[in-house]
Amino acid sequence: MDKKLEALKRDYENVPIPKELDEIITKALQPTRKTKRIYIWPASVAAAAILFTAIVNFSPDAARAMSKIPVVKEIVKVITFKEFKEERNRSSIDVKTPAISGLENKTLEENINKKYLDESKNLYKEFTKKGKKGHFSIYSDYDVVAETPVILAVRRDIEKIQASGYVQRKFVTIDKQNQVLLTLKGLFKDDRYIKVISENIKEQMKQQMKIDPNKIYWITNEDIEPFKQIRPNQQFYINKNHKLVISFDEYEVAPGFMGAVEFEIPTKIISKLLVGDRYVY
């Protein structure tokens, strides 16, 4: 079964985001739209069944947890699907696996939850490998960072400690009404957002360092790897005030003591670049 899971994982990760995504979000942004049940990742019923079977067979506890998930119509929420803790050879792991519950779009729900489960499985594999030498720890938790009538944004934190620590953050932002997963690129008309957002973040970095000399960001040519611009798929979420927030992992744009850092982007500088004002305003 482990080999089958790995094959499913590779197939899932190789599924491209369809070109229709931008069109889907554009339609969702139209004020006269009618709510539709939209599937982002087209998949056959058989494929969804295989996905479900793989998850359940991966862990009997997962099967029991799945049977206990309440079916609450029209309520989208985040639950702890699985939590495991272990200590060995002066190493430890404590991982909570989140799961989205209540989406009508079950293909989207199952794909998100499978990816969460795969991440947890890979964390455990890393622990069993590196933990043999001792002094290695992994901690992972999650939090709902924003929930409005329109969106649900979930952050997953992953911290790895071996001599020094490393914090990584992953976000999922969903349009609950239109049942679609939002992407950074899909929010904008074209790729001009990359430069505009990047320049604003640099200005925010400079301002923060000017106010607080204890803050350091890598933005000058003297730095080994100065921050130049965000990636097209940079980690992001939309907060409860419907503002766009860009996130960087620890060490990505600043020294480790700064931790993972975030920047709220002023809507006024990106308003003309947005597809519409449904999500960010």
C-alpha positions, 0 to 999 in steps of 0.5 A: 500500500505504501508504494500505491500511496507514493504513486497517488502522491506523484500523480496528485502533485503532477496535476496542473492547475487548469487554465480555466482557473482564472476564468472561474475566479473572474466569473465569481467576481462578477456581481451578477453571478449565480452561485455554481458548484465548480470543480477546480481539479476535474476527477472521475468518481473512481479516482476520488474513490481511490483517493479516499481508499488510500487515505483510509488504508494509510491508517486505521485511526484515519478511518475511525476519524473519518467515520466521526466527521459530522455531516453539517450541510453548508458549514465549512470548517477545519478539524484535526484529522489526525495527531501523533506524538513520539519521542525517541533518542532525544528526538521528538515529533508532534504533528497535527493534521488539519482537514477541511470539512463541509465543502460541497465540492468533495473533489476539492475537499479530498485533494486538500485533505490528502495533501495535508495527510501526505505532508504529515506522512513525509514529516514522519518519514523525515523524523524516523530518518533524522531522529535516529541521530538524536536532537531532532524535533518536528512540530506542526500545528494549524490555525484558521487565520481568517473566516468571513462569509466568503473566504476561509484561510488556513495556515499550517505551521511546520517547525524543524529543530536540529541545532537551529530551528526553521519555520515554514508556513503554508496557506490554503484560501478557499472561496466558500460560496463558489467552492474554489481554491484561490491562487495568488496569480488567479487574483490578478489580470496579469503578472504585473502584480509581482513587481508592484507587490515586491516593490511595496514589500521592499519599502515596508522592509526599509521602513520597519528597519528605520523604525526598529534597528533590531529588525533586519531584512536582506534587501541590499546588494551587500547581502548574500541573497537579497530579496528581489521579488516574490515568486508568482506562487508566493505563499499568501492569504486574505485576512479577515479585513479582506487585505492581501497578506504575503508570507515568507518562511524563516530565512527566506528574506531575513535572518533566523531570529526574525522568524517567518514574516508577513506583509499586508499589501495596501489595496490601493496599490494593487486595486487596478491589477485585481480581477475584481473586488470580491476577495481583496478590497 
